[in-house]
Amino acid sequence: MSDPTQALSVDAETLAVLRCPLTRSPLRREGDFLIAEIGGLRYPIRDGFPVLLVEEATLPPGIASLGEFKKKYSDLIAR
């Protein structure tokens, strides 16, 4: 049985299938975040679990709101 206090981690196999829920672009890991290839939304990893909720994502520098992000990347966001 595994140690319940050990933090879970996003492995390479899981990361290969995860996508940004907004842009549908692949994600890469940087520290405690998964970063979307398109647009650079930063999704937190909490207690070893990726939180892939757009509302929880950190916006990239220079973008003040989710609405502004959607407008800027509208041609790249899957519908």
TORVEXNU-962521 format. One record per residue (C-alpha): residue in one letter; x negated, y negated, z. Coordinates in steps of 0.02 Angstrom, whole numbers, plus 50000, padded with zeros to 5 digits. Example, Ala and Ser with C-alpha at 12.3 -4.5 7.8 and 13.67 -1.06 7.14 Angstrom:
2
A493855022550390;S493165005350357;
END
This chain:
79
M500005000050000;S499334982749958;D498964969350086;P500534958050097;T499454943050147;Q498444943949987;A498994930449864;L499664936749699;S498844930749542;V499334927849361;D498354941049266;A497764939449086;E499104951349019;T500504941349099;L499754924849045;A499704931048865;V501604932348859;L502074916948960;R502614901248865;C503064883448911;P504954883448931;L505084866648841;T503844867448697;R503724886448686;S501834884448670;P500564896148750;L499904892148923;R498134892248991;R497624893049172;E496664878849255;G496504881149442;D498234881649521;F499124876249361;L499664883349194;I499424870349058;A500504870148900;E499514869948738;I500724857348662;G500964841748765;G499944846948916;L501354849449042;R500584856649201;Y501594870249287;P501094874349467;I500634891549529;R501304893449705;D500874908349814;G500254917249657;F501854914449558;P501994902549409;V503404889949429;L503974887649249;L505304874649281;V505164858949176;E505754848749325;E504274855249427;A502964851749292;T501714837549308;L501774825849159;P500184822449060;P499284805749085;G500124791248995;I501864799049001;A503014791049130;S504554802149117;L505194818649050;G506284808748928;E504744799948861;F503864816648844;K505314824148747;K505384809148631;K503504809448598;Y503484828148561;S505234829848486;D504564836548321;L503614850348415;I504964855548539;A505914871048486;R507794869048482;
END
